[in-house]
Amino acid sequence: MKGTAKWLKLRSGSRFAGKTVGFVPTMGALHAGHMSLLRRAKRENDLAVASIFVNPAQFNDKRDLERYPRTPAGDIKKLEKEKTDFLLLPGVRGMYPDGYRYRLNENSESNALCGAHRPGHFEGVLTVVLKLLNLVRADRAYFGEKDYQQYRLVREMAAAFFTGTRIIPCPTVREADGLAMSSRNLLLEPGERNLAPALHRALRSSAGPAQVKKKLAALGFEPEYVEERWGRRFAAAKLGKVRLIDNVRI
């Protein structure tokens, strides 16, 4: 497990050698959705490893990167409570010693949905995930279906580059009112938080994508897209300064 990244051993007596490893990569500001991934990683493997890295390469808006919530002390306490075995805490220089000269592209599915509205986003995601998979060498890595497009791209990238890590999809975890859990929800103003669950309700309605988009705009969202593919309906919309995404099966 060599590298320039910082490792924290959260439980005594744990070793990687000869044990199956489940990996949950995160950008921190951990919530119940992350914890559900970790619990599954623990159930299905001998060891559970998490990472926290706010990846600058996947932000196409510098202000969005600066605003992204960071709660490292609280995150570590949550990981310890869940009996996570190891935490990988890489820094930007450690992850990008080349200055991000070398990066990974996908030239088909990454151009749709979020990729069409966030230039360079999936390039940054795939590059950093490949680096993390190479560092951890996990048997399984767990990704939430809220970011379903990301899950698909990571799954196919991991197979294409023979990483040896199986990418496991996990159902979206929601608040009681239906809002998909996300670290960005911390940035919502109280009134915005009350309105945010309407995104999920609109996606579940019987209206077509164009009608859903109009309805969201009438409610006060700034919709980017509402589209159907892969047996799902996807949406991205801004609410104030916060960009929300969600998807449901159809």
C-alpha positions in Angstrom: 0.0 0.0 0.0 2.7 2.5 -1.0 1.9 6.0 -2.1 1.9 9.6 -1.1 -1.5 9.6 0.5 -2.2 9.6 4.2 -3.8 6.5 5.8 -5.5 6.4 9.1 -5.9 3.1 10.9 -9.3 3.4 12.7 -9.3 -0.1 14.2 -6.5 -2.0 15.9 -5.4 -5.3 14.6 -6.6 -5.0 11.0 -4.5 -6.0 8.1 -5.0 -6.0 4.4 -3.1 -9.1 3.6 -5.3 -12.2 2.9 -8.5 -10.3 3.6 -11.3 -9.1 1.3 -11.6 -5.3 1.2 -14.7 -3.2 0.6 -14.1 0.4 -0.4 -16.3 3.5 -0.2 -14.8 6.6 -1.9 -16.3 9.9 -0.7 -15.8 13.6 -0.8 -16.6 13.9 2.9 -19.5 15.7 4.7 -20.7 12.2 5.4 -24.4 11.4 5.9 -26.6 8.4 6.3 -26.2 7.5 2.7 -22.5 7.1 3.0 -23.0 5.1 6.2 -25.3 2.6 4.4 -22.5 2.0 1.8 -20.0 1.4 4.6 -22.3 -1.0 6.4 -22.7 -3.0 3.2 -19.0 -3.0 2.6 -18.5 -4.4 6.1 -21.2 -7.1 5.6 -19.7 -8.3 2.4 -15.9 -8.1 3.1 -13.4 -8.7 5.9 -12.3 -5.0 6.0 -14.0 -1.7 5.2 -12.0 1.2 3.8 -13.2 4.7 3.2 -11.6 7.7 1.5 -12.3 11.4 1.8 -11.0 13.6 -1.0 -12.7 16.7 -2.4 -11.5 16.3 -5.9 -10.8 19.6 -7.6 -10.6 18.0 -11.0 -14.3 17.2 -11.2 -15.5 20.8 -10.4 -16.1 22.9 -13.5 -17.0 25.9 -11.2 -14.4 27.1 -8.8 -17.0 28.7 -6.6 -18.8 25.3 -6.3 -15.5 23.8 -5.2 -15.0 26.5 -2.6 -18.5 26.1 -1.2 -18.4 22.3 -1.0 -19.0 21.3 2.6 -16.1 20.0 4.6 -16.5 18.4 8.0 -13.4 16.3 8.6 -13.5 16.0 12.4 -17.1 14.9 12.3 -16.5 12.6 9.4 -13.8 10.7 11.3 -16.0 10.3 14.3 -18.8 8.8 12.1 -16.3 6.4 10.5 -15.0 5.3 13.9 -18.6 4.8 15.1 -19.2 2.5 12.1 -16.0 0.6 12.9 -14.4 1.4 9.6 -11.0 -0.2 9.4 -9.0 2.3 7.4 -9.5 5.8 6.1 -7.5 7.1 3.1 -7.0 10.9 3.3 -5.1 12.0 0.1 -4.1 15.5 -0.6 -4.2 17.3 -3.9 -0.4 17.1 -4.5 -0.4 13.4 -3.6 -3.2 12.6 -6.0 -2.0 14.8 -8.8 1.8 14.9 -8.6 1.8 15.5 -12.4 -0.4 18.5 -12.0 -3.3 16.7 -13.7 -1.4 16.3 -17.0 -2.6 12.8 -17.3 -6.3 12.3 -17.2 -8.9 9.7 -18.3 -11.5 10.3 -20.9 -14.7 8.4 -21.9 -16.1 9.6 -25.2 -19.7 8.4 -25.2 -21.9 8.2 -22.2 -20.0 10.8 -20.3 -21.2 13.4 -22.9 -24.9 13.1 -21.9 -26.9 14.3 -18.8 -24.5 15.8 -16.3 -21.6 15.5 -18.7 -23.4 17.8 -21.1 -23.8 20.5 -18.5 -20.5 20.1 -16.5 -17.5 20.2 -18.9 -14.7 18.1 -17.7 -16.7 16.7 -14.7 -16.5 13.0 -15.6 -13.0 13.3 -16.8 -12.1 14.3 -13.3 -14.3 11.7 -11.7 -12.9 8.8 -13.7 -9.3 9.9 -13.3 -9.5 10.2 -9.5 -11.5 7.0 -9.1 -9.0 5.0 -11.1 -6.2 6.4 -8.9 -8.1 5.5 -5.7 -8.8 2.0 -7.0 -5.1 1.6 -7.7 -4.2 2.7 -4.2 -6.8 0.6 -2.3 -6.8 -2.5 -4.5 -10.2 -3.4 -3.1 -12.2 -6.5 -4.0 -15.4 -4.4 -4.1 -16.2 -0.7 -4.3 -19.6 0.7 -3.4 -21.4 3.6 -5.2 -24.8 5.1 -4.6 -27.4 5.0 -7.4 -28.3 8.7 -6.8 -25.3 9.3 -9.1 -26.4 6.6 -11.5 -24.5 7.9 -14.5 -21.3 8.1 -12.4 -21.9 4.5 -11.3 -22.3 3.3 -14.8 -19.1 5.0 -16.0 -17.1 3.9 -13.1 -18.3 0.3 -13.4 -17.3 0.2 -17.1 -14.0 2.0 -16.5 -13.0 -0.5 -13.8 -13.7 -3.4 -16.2 -12.0 -1.7 -19.2 -8.8 -1.1 -17.2 -8.7 -4.6 -15.5 -8.7 -3.1 -12.0 -9.9 -6.3 -10.4 -12.4 -4.3 -8.3 -16.1 -5.1 -8.7 -18.2 -2.0 -8.7 -21.4 -2.5 -6.6 -24.5 -0.2 -7.0 -26.4 0.7 -3.8 -30.0 2.1 -3.7 -30.4 5.8 -3.1 -30.9 6.7 0.5 -33.6 9.4 1.1 -34.8 11.7 3.8 -38.3 11.0 5.2 -39.7 13.5 2.7 -38.1 11.8 -0.3 -35.1 14.1 -0.9 -32.1 12.1 -2.0 -29.4 12.4 0.6 -26.4 14.5 -0.5 -23.6 16.4 1.1 -24.8 19.5 -0.9 -28.1 19.5 1.0 -26.2 21.2 3.8 -25.9 24.2 1.6 -29.7 24.7 1.1 -31.4 27.6 2.8 -34.4 26.6 5.0 -37.0 27.6 2.4 -35.0 25.8 -0.3 -34.8 22.7 1.8 -38.6 22.6 2.2 -39.0 22.9 -1.6 -36.2 20.4 -2.6 -38.3 17.2 -2.2 -40.5 18.4 -5.0 -37.7 17.3 -7.4 -38.3 13.6 -6.5 -42.1 14.0 -6.5 -41.9 15.5 -10.0 -39.7 12.7 -11.3 -42.2 10.1 -10.0 -45.2 11.7 -11.6 -46.9 10.4 -14.7 -46.1 13.5 -16.7 -43.5 13.4 -19.6 -40.0 14.8 -19.3 -40.9 18.1 -20.9 -43.9 18.6 -18.6 -41.8 17.7 -15.6 -39.2 20.3 -16.6 -41.9 23.0 -16.9 -43.4 22.0 -13.5 -40.0 22.3 -11.8 -39.4 25.7 -13.4 -42.8 26.9 -12.2 -42.0 25.7 -8.6 -38.8 27.8 -8.5 -36.2 25.4 -9.7 -33.8 26.1 -12.6 -33.9 22.8 -14.4 -30.9 21.7 -16.5 -32.4 18.5 -17.9 -35.1 15.9 -17.4 -34.3 12.9 -19.6 -35.1 9.2 -19.8 -32.5 6.5 -20.5 -31.2 3.1 -19.1 -34.7 2.4 -17.8 -34.6 5.5 -15.6 -35.7 9.1 -15.5 -33.0 11.6 -14.6 -33.1 15.3 -13.6 -30.7 18.0 -12.6 -31.9 21.4 -11.3 -30.5 24.3 -9.4 -32.3 25.5 -6.3 -30.7 28.8 -5.2 -26.9 28.2 -5.4 -27.2 24.4 -5.0 -27.3 21.9 -7.9 -29.5 18.9 -7.1 -29.7 15.6 -9.1 -31.9 12.6 -8.8 -33.2 9.7 -10.8 -36.0 7.1 -10.5 -36.8 3.8 -12.2 -39.4 3.9 -14.9 
